[in-house]
């Protein structure tokens, strides 16, 4: 039954945002009770059926869109040797910014900081290096945890890769 709910949510997402919806269709949905809510490795969309059973179609689609944003921004391939929780938290900021720019409503507590507007996940990670994630950030990150343990994972580089909109690095643009 929950697989049907994922299908319905992806169809809703396709109607609301063709680009994110089309990307969502490229992820193979897999039931995985070990994830808190949903996770992606860039090829699969793992979801916990108990976590989504009481959610609306729109809410499920919103989380799928969040996971797709991580894929679209290449976060799973840019993790490198960084701390997984810290990286996922840093990557949530540009993923959520992309969704807000696309007109999505994000839940209360979503990781959004206007100070990070236009920053890459790498820059955010470096900026937050001395600031471990709060329990609320860890909970939000767990909903969208990227499973870097998947076979065939590519390591990213630790350098500034530009911003997540694809712009070249510009260290003078932001402090």
N, C-alpha and C positions, 0 to 999 in steps of 0.2 A: 504494500500500500504506500509506503513512504517513497519508493522509487517512482510511483505515479505522481506523488507530490513534487518531486524534483523535476519531473518532466513538465508538469504544469507550471512550475516556477520558471523554468527555462523558456517555455513558450511565452509567458507573461513578459519576461525580460526581453525576448526577441521583438515583441510588439512595442515595448516602451523605448527600447534603445537597440536598434539593429546591430550596431557595432559590437556592443558588449554581449548581446544575445547570440550573435554569430560566433563569437569567441567562446561563449559558454557551451555551445553545442560541440565544440572540439574536445571538451573534457569528458572522459568516460566516467560516469557516476559509479561509485563503489560504496557499498555499505561498509562502515568501519566503526564499530562501537568503541574503539580505542581513542578516537578523536573527540574532543569536547563538543564540537559543533560541526565545522567543516574545515577542510584543509585541501591544499592542492600542491602538486609537485610539477605543475605545468603540463601534465598529460592526463591526470585523473582528478576527479572531484570526489574526495572521500567525505562521507557524511555520517553522522550518528543519527539513526532513525528515532531514537528516544528524544533527542534534543529538538528535532523539528516537528514532532507529532502534533504539538499544540500551536504551532506557528501559522500565520496567514501565508497565503501564496506570495503576497507582496514582500513580506518579511524574509521568506526563504529566498526569493529572487534578489533581494538586497544583499544578502550574505553571499549568494552566488556571484553577484556583480562585484563585490569586494574581492572575492577570490580571483575572479577574472582580471580585475585591475592589477593584482600582483603579477599575474602572468603577462599581461600587456606591457607592464613596466619592467619585466625581466627580473623581478626580485629574486626568484628562486635560483637563478643562474648567477647572481651577483653576490651571493652570501659570503663566499670566500671562507676565511678562517675566523670569522666573527662569531661572537656569542649568539646562539640561536635566538634566545628570548630578546636580547637587545636589538638584534637585527630585525626581527619580526616587528617589534615595536616601532623602530625607526621607519621601516617600510610601510607601516600602516598609515603614517601621516600623508605621504604622497598618493597612496592608493585611495584614501578617503577624500583627498582634495580633488582627485580625478572624478570621483563619484559626485561630489558636490557641484563641480563644474558642469557635470552632465545632468544636473537637476534632481538628483536623488536626495531624499531626506535620510539623514543618518540618525541612529538611535542616540539617546542621551548617553554620554560617556564615550562616544566615538572619539578616537584620537585625532584632534584637529588643533592646529596651532598656526595662526596667521603669520607668526614669525618664521615659519618654515615654508611659506608659500614660494614655490619655484625651486626649492632645494631638492637635491637628490637624496635618496635613502642613505647613501654613503656619507654625505655631509651631515645629515641629521644624526646618524649613528655616531660620528665623530664628535658632534656637538654635545651629545648626551652621554659620552663615554664615562664621565665621572658621575653620572646621574642614573643609577639603576632604575629599572621600571618600577612604578608603584604597584601595589596589589591590583588596583583597578586597571592599570595598563596591562598587567600580566593576564588578567581575566579577559580583557578585550582581545589581546594578542592570541590567546588560546583559541578563541573562536575562529581565527583565521590563520592558525599555525601552518607554516610551510614545512612539509616533511622533507628535510634535506637528506634523509637517510636512503632515499630511493636510488636504485641502481642507475647508472648513466648520468648522474648529476654532474653538471659542469661547475667548476669553481669560478667565482668572479674575482676581480682584482680589488685590492684594498684602496686604490687611488680614487680620486674624484673622477667620476664618469660623466660629469655634466649633470643637468637636472633630469628629472623623470619625464620631462616633456620632450627629451631628445636634444636639448641644447648642449653645446660644447661647454666644458668647464670654464667658468669665469670667476676666478677667486676675488676679483676686485668688485664684483657686482654686489655681494653681500658680505657683511662683516663675519 
